[in-house]
């Protein structure tokens, strides 16, 4: 699961397969993530903090198609913490 972060431009994320878990906010809270099933999409608004990923124990990996304007720079909400969280 990613740590809370944001990008400078909007992005559209389409879940192609599997279940992706996502939410918005500055504080990492695994319980606040919601499942995004295959065939669904999430719009990430520029400069809005969010985090997402796959929870341990999911029956299949997730494939996501992400579209947006580049270049993309990852901005961690708290750079002193790891960019990826084990869940």
C-alpha positions, 0 to 999 in steps of 0.5 A, a space after each residue: 500500500 502506498 503512503 499518503 502522497 499527491 501529484 501535481 496533475 489529475 489522473 484517471 485510474 481504471 481497475 482492469 483486474 483484481 481489487 484495488 483499495 483506495 482512499 484520500 487523506 493525509 493520515 494513513 488508516 488502512 481501515 478507511 480504504 474502500 474496494 475498487 473492483 475491476 471495471 471501476 475507476 478513480 479520479 485523482 484530483 491534482 494536489 489531493 493527498 491519497 493512498 492506495 494499493 492491494 491488501 495482503 491476502 487478496 485472491 488475485 493481483 490488481 492491474 490498473 491503467 493510469 492516464 494523466 499528464 506527465 511528467 509525474 512527481 511523487 510528493 510524499 505527505 510525510 517524507 520522513 516515512 517509507 513510501 510503501 506500507 506493508 499491510 
